[in-house]
Amino acid sequence: MKLSILDVSIILTYLLATVVIGLVLKKRAERSKNDYMLGGNKLPWYMLGLSNASGMFDISGTMWLVTLLFVYGLKSAWIPWLWPVFNQIFLMVFLSMWLRRSNVSTGAEWIGTRFGYGPSANASHTIIVIFAIIMGLGYLAYGFIGVGKFVEIFVPWEYASQFVPFNVAPQYVPHFYGILLTCFAVFYSLLGGMMSIVWADVIQFVLMAIAAIAIGVIAMIAVNDAPLGVPDGWLTPFFGARLDLDWTSIIPQVNEKIASDGFSLFTVFFMMMIFKGVLGSLAGPAPTYDMQKILSTKSPREAALMSGSVSLILMPLRYFMIAGFGVLAVLNFDKLDLLVNGQIDFEQILPSAISEFAPTGLLGLLLAGLLAAFMSTFAGTLNATQAYLVNDIYLKHVNPAATNKRIMTINRLAGLGMVAVSIVLGFFAKDVNDILQWIVGGLYGSYVAANVLKWYWWRFNGAGFFWGMVGGLVPALSFRSIFDGVLDLYTFPLMLLIALIGCIVGTLMTKPVDEEILKSFYRNIRPWGFWGPIKEKVMAEDPNFVPNQGFKNDALNVLVGVIWQTSLVILPIYLVLQQALPILITAIIAIVCTAILKKTWYDKLPQDS
């Protein structure tokens, strides 16, 4: 076993703290459904922002990002646009405010405010609940696989098997560890709801901040002591038509990794990411923990501030640590143990680097933080998915008059059921990257068409939403078997076309949404877009109504915000590499963008709505 008594003590102290948090906040969470799901809308925006950032500081994603940095260098800063990571900027600028004005508990409940409650609206409500559950299961399985692979390095099965009264096949050892860690996340999230998740995230972020700074500094010292052996182009974020990173004379196996990732035609890949990313961002948040944190804020203003704080809190610290581990791995590749079943697994770079380079004490702190990151993501996703199962299925269709005590019981049973199914799914996924590509390329792609139109086109209705979601989900669940070996991102245009046809045909073949519902939605949410006929009717009834004329300003802020966020990613990488001129240029870009956003975004936020 590679952990000292001090390291183990730090980890056990954190795990015990999560249990205490769940127990302490149990009674508060049981006061009402709103207290359990949304923390009673009493949490300040900066705590929710920190919690949201902690949830994104997940162990599986961090393993993936360290691998990307090792392989692609500064060009890896673009690849998270697959999510797309810049959706936080769209949320910050306008979509978080629009969503929070709805005053609902889940994304499916929001459907009623937009499409009403007729048969078509009910169908659209059902399909978004199905999507949310599938998305939740995918995220839970994704985190489950990552944490198991991570723990296996630090607690070899040869040691752990002495304390386990049954045999586990080698290929399922990560799954065993994943189940074990899952139990702690399930405990505090099911007991304390959103409040316990946020407080556990605060502890997790403090741990990760200390560890991230320490690892980045260790890497900076190492860079001073040894030359960095990387291919041409690794030290710059700029690229041409092809990736052109040749590791042949350094670490030949990395070329095989690049080929298998499918990123070689980088300009084509980049343009596809922007195309899909902008549409995905305009669609608003998917029904996961990100949406629940927005709905948990006190007001639309605080929702915008919360989303804006995520990039500032998350990016510099996370990438300082990612760059630290990536650089240490490049400098000491021969010391890393990356062999899994006789083959190199580059996803083992992060845990292997931690094992090799983190000193006693810091190792325990880092492991506690990363395990906490897993539990944060897992717990947040579980809380969001429970909300759909309970609020949008049980309370809507099974027992609308359920007592608060009954709701709490169903919440916990729903959570346990979701965990059990996600663990089963985790056994069928090949690796972290495999399930990640399916989530961002497949599931997120299926969500885009219907969820863009719902915000910006007045004529769009429940039937269009339903058939658009079906037109996206069916390809998302089947394209992998049809287009075997093709990167999910490259099948997105076909998926989008099918979904868009479903949206348009479903909408035009059925009646518009009731005019009163549309007017109420437009008054309350105040979106921009193609709302002309409804805007005219609202202004005819209320001449004092001020429509949203902020499209151009929002578009400017999104552009500046994406540049700002990207500079927060690149700056800490250059800081670890100690590249003086790039550090200066990137810092100037970040400062200028911050000043612009202060004037064009922050100063124009509504004060009380």
Secondary structure as UniProt FT lines:
FT   HELIX           5..24
FT   HELIX           26..29
FT   TURN            30..31
FT   HELIX           33..38
FT   HELIX           39..41
FT   HELIX           45..56
FT   HELIX           59..72
FT   HELIX           73..77
FT   HELIX           79..82
FT   TURN            83..86
FT   HELIX           87..90
FT   HELIX           91..95
FT   HELIX           96..100
FT   TURN            101..102
FT   HELIX           107..115
FT   HELIX           119..154
FT   HELIX           157..160
FT   HELIX           161..163
FT   HELIX           170..172
FT   HELIX           173..225
FT   TURN            232..235
FT   TURN            248..250
FT   HELIX           253..261
FT   HELIX           266..282
FT   TURN            287..288
FT   HELIX           289..295
FT   HELIX           300..331
FT   HELIX           333..335
FT   STRAND          339..340
FT   TURN            341..342
FT   STRAND          343..344
FT   HELIX           346..348
FT   HELIX           349..357
FT   TURN            360..361
FT   HELIX           362..389
FT   HELIX           390..398
FT   TURN            400..401
FT   HELIX           404..426
FT   TURN            427..428
FT   HELIX           432..437
FT   HELIX           438..443
FT   HELIX           444..456
FT   TURN            458..459
FT   HELIX           462..482
FT   TURN            484..485
FT   HELIX           488..491
FT   HELIX           492..508
FT   HELIX           515..525
FT   HELIX           532..541
FT   TURN            543..544
FT   HELIX           551..577
FT   HELIX           580..600
FT   HELIX           602..604
//
